[in-house]
Amino acid sequence: YTNFMILSKSKQFLYINELLSNKNAFEVNNKITQLLKDILIELEGQLRKNPFDKTIQYNIALVEQTSIMITANTSKRLALENLLINMKS
């Protein structure tokens, strides 16, 4: 596993595409859950170093919103691509 956050946007999209190409829905859901947790852990670590950074706070809210969208049965691809497009660096 590579730190998803340090991948280029194009590699992040490829990773998402590969993740969603798996036919086992249970595995896909587990991998998405783990990915979102890993991203949150990374962002929360950054937030501890810069507690007032609005960009980090925005990205955390975006990951949480993505998690809610996926739980609410939104298209996983749409939710994850929306996350990638809107996440600020």
Secondary structure, DSSP 8 states (H G I E B T S, - for coil): ---GGGS-HHHHHHHHHHHHH-S-HHHHHHHHHHHHHHHHHHHHHHHHHSTT-HHHHHHHHHHHHHHHHHHTT--HHHHHHHHHHH---
